[in-house]
Amino acid sequence: MFTRMRATRLVSLLLLLQTRGQLTAAELAGHLEISVRTVHRDMESLAAAGVPVEAVRGPAGGYRLAGGYRTRLTGLTADEAEALFAAGMPGPAAELGLGGELAAARLKLLAALPTELQERAARAARLFHLDTRGWFRAEDRVPHLPELSAAVWRGCRVRLRYREGRRVVQRTVDPLGLVLKGGAWYLIARRSAGMRVYRVSRVAAVRQLAEPFERPAGFELAEFWEEWSRAFEQSRTQVDVRLRVSEEVRRFLPGEPQVEPGGSVVVSFESLSEAHREVLRFGADVEVLEPPELRGWVADTSRDLAALYG
């Protein structure tokens, strides 16, 4: 008789082969964090249970399911079903042009679950909601995102018209992936000058080209984004601004304000112009203490506004 843990592992092995195709014992062991010997033993158990597992010999060998075998078993636990339906992202999916597909897929998956898991998944969707947008930020307009998404799926080269400051430039790139970060979409692409990251809201036009491209060997989107974003954050020049604000306003300041003795807070901004723009949104509820140039700039703007509307 299988233990619960082993039964879960066997289901995971089966689903890995179903979704990934042929995998070596070492690859399966790495995915499930078990030994290669355990993989061999589990494969024997699956075969004994009637699952058509094939062992392919040779350097390019491994395990696979014979004859296109597929199981209707989802392998979801109650906690996994709850997590899946609580983490739905209809907004980003709609921007990608996949809103209808996501809704249909969720319905199909929900229908395939046992009654108990259906109830828990539906309850999770009612109780939890994921909002990927940041507070008080203008929403990015991304009309060309579906086209870029299609090019990423197809693996075809694209020609972009892209806004760089006041200029609009033309770039021919290999689209490798899309990333949603803080409510903004970014295209990771390769061009002749190397790897680049483009903000999708600045794309003015997209034209898919007929020519396909080969992805760089070993390229992993998540790894690239983690390394690039870390380097980007370290390279940014920041401006520290000291403010006096109420407890209510403090909750809405960007980043993680540092509270100083006396109640003032220090907030980091990318530039003085960004700090000026953010501070003005709170009106008289925020007083700029430092730096002096920002304090004077805000005071001048406030006087101009008072004269205009007074």
Secondary structure, 3 states (H helix, E strand, C coil): CCCHHHHHHHHHHHHHHHHHCCECHHHHHHHHCCCHHHHHHHHHHHHHCCCCEEEECCCCCEEEEHHHCCCCCCCCCHHHHHHHHHCCCHHHHHHCCCHHHHHHHHHHHHHHCCHHHHHHHHHHHHHCCCCCCCCCCCCCCCCCHHHHHHHHHHCEEEEEEEEECCEEEEEEEEEEEEEEECCEEEEEEEECCEEEEEEHHHEEEEEEEEEECCCCCCCCHHHHHHHHHHHHHHHCCCEEEEEEECHHHHCCCCCCCEECCCCCEEEEECCHHHHHHHHHCCHHHEEEEECHHHHHHHHHHHHHHHHHHC
